[in-house]
Amino acid sequence: MANKIIIITAPSGSGKTTLVKRLLTACPNLSFSISACTRSPRSGEINAKDYYFFDEQKFRQLIDEDAFVEWEMVYPGKYYGTLRSELQRIWDSGKTPLVDIDVQGALAIRDRYPSIAFTIFIEAPSLEELRRRLVHRGTETEFSLNERISKAEQELTFAPQFDRILINEHLNIATGELITMAEQFLAVE
Ligand code: 5GP
C-alpha cells in the first residue's frame, strides 16, 4: 500500500483521545504516531508510548539536526513535534501513521505531504460543553483551563481548512463516523 497519513486535530476536551483510541482499535492498519514534547508526563503517561518526553536541550538539538517534520511551541515554553523517524518507523511496518496534533502542526504536515495526507478536525458541540468536559476531566488548573479554552477558540477558526469536520456530540455516533472516514481514505488506492 502507498504511504499515507491520517491527521486528527481537536481542541483538548473535545473527546479526541477516546475517539483516537477507538479508531486505533477498529483499524489495525493504523498506528499512533508518538510525538515528542517537553512537557512533564501526566500521571499514567508512559515515555515512548504516549509521547517521547525530552528536556528542552535535547528537543533543541533534534531541531538543529532537522529531525522533525514539524515542531511548535504549543504552550508557552512547551515544545511539541513530529519526528521524521517516527513516521518512517510506521511506514516501514506497513502501516499508516495516525497523527494526533494541534492545528498548526496538522496544516504543516498536510503541506509537507499534500497528496498522501487526510485531515480531520474534531469539534465539541460548543465552547461551553468543551469547558464543562475539561473541568470534569480534572487535569487542569484554572490557568491552564483558560489557556486551553482560548486556544480552542482560536483553533476553531481553522476547521474549514480540514478535509473533514467531525462534531463529537454523541461519542458512539462520532466513533462510527470517524471509523468510516478513515476506512474510506485507507481504501482508496
Ligand atoms: P497535551 O499536552 O494535552 O498532550 O497536548 C497539547 C497539544 O499539543 C494538543 O493540541 C496536541 O494535539 C498537540 N500536539 C501533540 N503532539 C504534537 C506534535 O507532534 N506537534 C504539534 N505541533 N502539536 C502536537
Boltz pocket constraint, residues with backbone or C-beta under 6 A from the ligand:
constraints:
  - pocket:
      binder: B
      contacts: [[A, 8], [A, 10], [A, 11], [A, 12], [A, 35], [A, 36], [A, 39], [A, 70], [A, 71], [A, 72], [A, 74], [A, 80], [A, 81], [A, 82], [A, 100], [A, 101], [A, 102], [A, 103], [A, 104], [A, 105], [A, 106]]
      max_distance: 6.0
